[in-house]
Amino acid sequence: MAKTRVLLFTGGEIHDHKGCGVEIKKHLDAAGDFDVTHVEDDLDVFTKLGEGAFDAVVLYYTIGSLTAAQRDGLCGFVASGKGFVPIHSGADSFKDSEEYRALVGGQFVTHPHYRSYMVSVLDREHEITDGLDEFTVTDEQYITDYDPRVDVLATALWQGIARPVAWTKQWGKGRVFYLALGHDPAACQDENFGLLLKRGTLWAGKPGV
């Protein structure tokens, strides 16, 4: 069976994208299902996605700005039937692009202090969360303003309200999986983070319909 060809794109400000990129690549490499190309900071790689080298983009990035060509390259890639997996601060990037925010399905608003908290799985039949129920993470919980049309797979409580931790959505013929976990390398080492990352990337990288 052919491996899913993944562009792991890392960079930006604030977060330790180098350390997190190392841990994310470890998870993907260990799965044995992916052929991973890792690119840091060169946003122009998005303009070349139409060349057909990848099935999915996994993104760990913070802040930044996209040119029209970079935005159209990424959004068009996914719409053509490919996959997109923004992680954690992927919901806090390229804020000047309404299309990018629509692609992700939500935008960062705030976060409580880094702490341990419980993640509850809502959809236990989805292939990404199959067999999972509840688990505890030590991480920075991202609170997002999100499109109510996304399919929320998992949540965690903040101020008494269940907030999304993971969701899926369609973008044209393509698939998007957002995972809010993964603030730092230690959080990215979590086994459930790795499981959701691997399953979500496999799901997103399937041929579009």
Secondary structure, DSSP 8 states (H G I E B T S, - for coil): ---EEEEEEEEESSS-HHHHHHHHHHHHHHHSSEEEEEEES-GGGGGGGGGS--SEEEEEEEB----HHHHHHHHHHHHTT-EEEEBGGGGGB-TT-HHHHHHHTEEEEE---SEEEEEEES-SSSTTTTT--EEEEEE---EEEE-TTSEEEEEEEETTEEEEEEEEEEETTEEEEEE---SSHHHHT-HHHHHHHHHHHHHHTS---
